[in-house]
Amino acid sequence: MNVAKQKVITAVLFAGVFASPTPYPAGAAGTPTHMTAGMSAARVAPEPFASRWRQCRGAVHPDYMQDQPLGHENQRVAGLLYTLAAIDWLRAGEVNKALLLASARSHYIEDESCLAHADVWNPRASDDRLRRDTPSAGIWSFLPASVQDWRLPIVRDPQLNYARLTAEPPEFRRNVWDACVADGRPGGMHHFFDRMPSLESAADGFPAGRIPDTTNWSAYDREFYGRWRAECLALKLLDPESVAAASRSDTGGKAPVRFVAPEQFRRVLDDEMANMCASVAAYYRYVSVAARTTLVGEIEAMFPSADRLVLLARRDPHIYLAPDAPWPLKRAAWLLAMELARAGRRDEGILYPAYLKTLRQDAEGLFRTISMPAGEGDRRIVIAWQDAEKNIADLAAEPLAGNRIECRSGKTSEGAILLHGEDLQSAIHEIDYLLDLALAPSSIRP
């Protein structure tokens, strides 16, 4: 990206941040939590994040943007802009701008991994029970078997457009709960957690030793896992006996639940922060790898479309891995395979949730194995289409070094994309980078 384009994108991203005479209103929802997570995660990320973690202060900005549709409703678009601009600025040596934009993107990762945004605080569909391979599956179908009989007393208020949990006031942060009641939002868990002050100050940071290790995780995969982890943590705030009583049919789903004791409540909040920091740290690591990646050719030129993966899917591509490719690389490659499968179905007019019926088998059909040079099986991926197997084998055997994404067009309709990392972790993040360059995943949520 040239400097002029970088300046335009950076200006657009923050055009709405300081438009208000009071850009930092007192008591903005979730500000301390976002600030703490965005900065603390940098302490366990690679350079330049680790030594400049106090400069990763951008996580609060999306909450202050005057253009709320860009700031939140279209978070996937905003996140892509932040990420790609941060990578380009870091590659250009503009570290401060890169850290600001990358930490702004972390806001959305934190939102996906926090208790306030947990889907379990919304009414549960009657058939949402261990239906993982069906189009109607909701979040409960993916939660542990131990909670499948739970039915939380939740109702949606049609006038205020938010869901309310029928619960006795918690002992922990009772004042925050009472403030939500005074605001006319009793039982609104989103508002309750958003108003809750962070347990740690951003200046001190969350203890690095409490942040889970994310070695060999893809940034996107850790983000998706972080969301699932947040749903499980949200349920740990509730006393199981009271939930069991509320779930009985004879109570009509109206019996109030109780929260756990203050000590356990606080432990869950600590685990929430650790979960957010881990997902953000994996993202920061991805940005650092992408900034050190050599790009040869442009996927935008190869597939000139707002939906580039649809054009790629039309070429009937396959994903080639070494026979001894390690499991973490295969898992990351599954993200790419699922996005290609989704794109193919999208091109046929088959959208969510209908494509879920065949998503697994569609993705499985994209994989092939191929011989690669010794020591390269854990750091090389080839995506190729409409070419002879011998030519693809030659591509897989080419000498490559460092972090690279190469887009190659053939003389007719054949082509290939080569991903190479300097190690396993880098190769995993090259998949993250290719997905962002291809403008996918199209949505964090299904």
Secondary structure, DSSP 8 states (H G I E B T S, - for coil): --HHHHHHHHHHHTTTTT-SSSSS-TT-TTHHHHHHHHHHHHTTS-TTTGGGGGG--GGGHHHH-S-HIIIIITHHHHHHHHHHHHHHHHHTT-HHHHHHHHHHHHHHHHHHTSSTT-GGGS---TT-SS-TTSTT--GGGGS-GGGTT----EEEETTTTEEEE-B---STTHHHHHHHHHTT-TT-HHHHHHHS--SS-TTT-S-GGGS---TT--HHHHHHHHHHHHHHHHHTTB-HHHHHHHHSGGGTT-S-B-B--HHHHHHHHHHHHHHHHHHHHHHHHHHHHHHTEEEES-HHHHS-SSSHHHHHHTT--EEEE-TT--HHHHHHHHHHHHHHHHHHHHHTT--TTGGGGTHHHHHHTTEEE----TT-TTTEEEEEESS-HHHHHHHHHS---SEEEEEEE-SSS-EEEEEE-SSHHHHHHHHHHHHHHTT-SS-S--
